[in-house]
Amino acid sequence: MIFFVGGETAILDKVRPALAAVSSKINHIGDTGAGARWKLVNNMMVAIEVAAVAEALVLAGKAGFGIKESAAIIAASGIASPVIQQKVARMAEGHFGDTDFALGLMLKDADYAIAYARQNGMSLALLPAAANLFRLADVKGRGADDVAAVFTAVED
């Protein structure tokens, strides 16, 4: 686990041993609240990647390619981040239990990031589209499942 921590350096130094016990790296990224803001940025990228992979797998199926074979090709490709490698396999297997990160929590973070961007005068294009797919999957009862369950919003 890698931590992105905001707050005063002196306080971080006091808790660093506890954090180091459960993390491989601790990144001090700024003032109090910086960690929460970075979480929105990080999860924005994850949401977009996972939604894109779900759509790619469904399109591959429509183009006549097998889902499992397509997942293997995507996972071995140059565009496959560690997140994509993990989630594309879950999608191909239909394995949405044993949640790494719940779809409903990703939707919450996506909505927070969209609102934060709006508050700061920015209009996002990709995240709202991804959030809509997560919302469709959530409406289908997939909120407690792994984020890979966004695939269920696209496969119909």
Secondary structure as GFF3:
##gff-version 3
##sequence-region A 1 156
A	DSSP	beta_strand	2	6	.	.	.	ID=ss1
A	DSSP	alpha_helix	9	22	.	.	.	ID=ss2
A	DSSP	beta_strand	25	30	.	.	.	ID=ss3
A	DSSP	alpha_helix	34	62	.	.	.	ID=ss4
A	DSSP	alpha_helix	67	75	.	.	.	ID=ss5
A	DSSP	alpha_helix	82	93	.	.	.	ID=ss6
A	DSSP	alpha_helix	103	119	.	.	.	ID=ss7
A	DSSP	alpha_helix	126	137	.	.	.	ID=ss8
A	DSSP	pi_helix	138	142	.	.	.	ID=ss9
A	DSSP	three_ten_helix	147	150	.	.	.	ID=ss10
A	DSSP	alpha_helix	151	154	.	.	.	ID=ss11
###
